[in-house]
Amino acid sequence: MTLSCLHTHTIFCDGAADPETMCRAAFAKGFESIGFSSHAPAARKIGFETGWHLPEEKLPRYIEEVLEARKRWEGRLKVYLGLEVDHIRGICGPADKDIQELPLDYVIGAVHYVISPKNGELFSVDGPEKEFGPGLKLHFDNDGAALCAAYYGMYASLIRNGGCDILAHMDLIKKNNRSFRFFSPADPAYGTLLRETADLAAAASGPGGPANGSAAGAPEDRRPIVEVNTGGLIRGRTADCYPSPELLGLLWERNVPLTINADAHAPEHLGGGYERARQDMIRAGYSTMLLFGGRKNGRALWREEPL
């Protein structure tokens, strides 16, 4: 299996190493390519600072360092420039004009926040479990099913609004639910949410789907593929990859293309869980994955590789 990781974080956001160190680790592990995807600046749009988004004043230097790394590693390791962009309905997303105007090779679209139905505040589904439980009580009266509906509703909004090349950790909502304390994945209503999400992903990624970059300033042919993300698995937060085997099966039935990423926040994460991801994909019915090859005329270039 050819190794690559487009979902990679550095000290510019919440990662543990600089781009050069991550490049060295990727090269040592035999990677064909590495792509950097710092969490896009968000404070100005969401109204508060976080500890994990790239500060807006550091964005130019982030771009500069990744492009410098590309030159240093030319001929040995392909280096790509990207951002992971939060979608929050009515607030921000990958299709925003300021994101689309950046000189990026690709954009990862992600959902980390839902909007509280009680007070309109943002609630992160990605935080520590010690914060997740109290947040669920405060914003959703401990109704895990309502939270799941809010999360997948936000994810549907991400897909419909477009502007991204990769859909990140599609079922991130399970991160704090390893013991099934907050909701049951066997709930028929949860299964319905997965099927609806898979349907939307298929419509967006397929040749007959809508051109998702229709927002002002967005390239026309951003048809997103779905990542198999090993981040929760390698950090011990989930029992399997994102997406789950059930969701992978639904995506395969709908012919949705996949790529594998580690959501790496440290050098040792690169390639972590890839064999598990490969096996899960094969069991779901996949025999190939896609590898990124850069951008040409505003369009992401992907090639098919055997698993």
Sequence and secondary structure as in RCSB ss.txt:
>XXXX:A:sequence
MTLSCLHTHTIFCDGAADPETMCRAAFAKGFESIGFSSHAPAARKIGFETGWHLPEEKLPRYIEEVLEARKRWEG
RLKVYLGLEVDHIRGICGPADKDIQELPLDYVIGAVHYVISPKNGELFSVDGPEKEFGPGLKLHFDNDGAALCAA
YYGMYASLIRNGGCDILAHMDLIKKNNRSFRFFSPADPAYGTLLRETADLAAAASGPGGPANGSAAGAPEDRRPI
VEVNTGGLIRGRTADCYPSPELLGLLWERNVPLTINADAHAPEHLGGGYERARQDMIRAGYSTMLLFGGRKNGRA
LWREEPL
>XXXX:A:secstr
   EES B  TTTT SS HHHHHHHHHHTT SEEEEEEE   HHHHSS  SSS  GGGHHHHHHHHHHHHHHTTT
T EEEEEEEEE BTTTB TT HHHHTS  SEEEEE  EEE TTT  EEESSS HHHHHHHHHHHHTT HHHHHHH
HHHHHHHHHHH   SEE  TTGGGGG TT SS  TTSHHHHHHHHHHHHHHHHHHSTTS  S  STT  TT   E
EEEE HHHHTTS SS BS HHHHHHHHHTT  EEEE  BSSGGGTTTTHHHHHHHHHHHT  EEEEEEEEETTEE
EEEEEE 
